[in-house]
Amino acid sequence: MIEETKQKTFLGFDFSTQRLKALAIGEDFVIQHEADVEFDVDLPEFRTSGGVVRGERGEVTAPPLLWVKALDMVLDRLIVAGVDFSNVEALSGAGQQHGSVWWAKGAENKLGSLSPDDFLHTQLATAFLTNSPVWMDSSTSAECRALEEAVGGKQKLAEITGSTAYERFTGPQIKKMYNTKPRVYQAAEKISLVSSFACSLFLGKIAPIDLSDGSGMNLLDIHKKTWCETALKACGDETLADKLGEPVPSFTCLGDISPYYVQRYGFKPDCKVIAFTGDNCSALAGLRLQEGWVGLSLGTSDTLVLGLGEPSAPLAAHVLVGPTKSVPYMALLCFANGSLTRQAHRDRLAGASWDAFNELLQSTVRGNMGYMGIYYDTPEILPRAGAGRWVEDARGAAVQPAPQLEARALLEGQALARRAHAEDMNLKLHKQSRLVATGGASVNKHLLQIFADVFHAPVYVQDQHANAALLGAAIRAAEVWAETKGVQLKGSELTVSPVATPYADAETIYTPMLERYRRMIENIPKLE
Ligand code: 5FX
């Protein structure tokens, strides 16, 4: 008798700004199938541009029904791609961070009694009270200042919630709704994040907010892992805690998939739904980061995702509760001057060729004979400073050195900045630490070598999938499912060997340069 061996499948979804993406992996975490829906192109009836609708005063929203309809479509596309839903053991997802979904009264009932004969979007057409403010919204500056004041100042809010107040964070957004559209606020049965809203669609009831994405609201006490009463009071009224519900760890198995998907799509009745989380949190899982590791996304801007043991209270950047069991906290750091700045100086110093630029680098030594540079072509976020260029020699005198010295000064300066600010966020590098690079510039081995030396840690490249958040959603589904079942999955390591390892003397060269970098930024004019 031939025994059928069904490959266990895990699904991940990413409700991002411009599209809904879905992916299936096997027990070995290898990608089997993918599908996606692009909001502007596939759902033109919602009239979004880049997945959002822009108002006149910095308001940016998206219609939640667009996301619901996209789910109907992406599930069909997964079938066409070859996914057999009856093999899916568990699913999870990621969502753009900070956006809020305002559920109308009776919405949870609708979620719990969906008919398999009809589309989700027709059954949920009246489930939402308003368009969802999303992370690109910048209209809540007044609410931010008021929240900081109510809690006892910028520093205090950062200590409690992991971030000073930001316009796109959900607390200030809720406060604006409470002040300007009190009827929507009052009528809301529940308020979800995009991630927990998406999870609710699968669960058939309103899903709890997870602690990691919940840390992007300016409302969560990241130490106690409960809502901060003072922040809640400053952003709404006594009903807000109930509207938000109790937050749960991101690695919570929330239960079985709604019967809707069993009857309509052939999912197993016991397919597990794992709490969804924010896209950046999910990326940490997709990069398989551990405590003391660094995710390095080298794009237009450079974004670092850090695995932390303990939180810090940053006046810039964000600390979030960790999305996986092995990472108690994480940090998110964004440097505005990334690849665009690297390219502009490559063009200036070597013409439009990375090979020519890398030759310049090769003709210099590690530590650059003491030449150091800070290059901001665009105003910098970390530290907050205007555009400018500061280059000095070993004695600290301002200079304009030869092109090859500038080439190295630029890249070493960027890597030193990434390490200094990561350490300010409480990153503790240790013997097992590593950097996992993604993004366009992660193909440049010379750049990665500099990062390896400056961090004194090997650099790996995420080569399985460019979208770490999407992959992370499926991996989280697999890992949480395996833990609840007490089984070991074959899910493999990221890559077998690092693409760059630090030279033995790297620490001696770069530790003093880190101190010099700190002194240099002291003297750079800061923006408020
Ligand atoms: C992070 O704080 C952000 O606002 C963005 O990265 C969104 O999560 C993008 F979806």
Residues whose N, C-alpha, C, O or C-beta is under 5 A from the ligand:
A	BS01	5FX	Q96 Q97 W135 D279
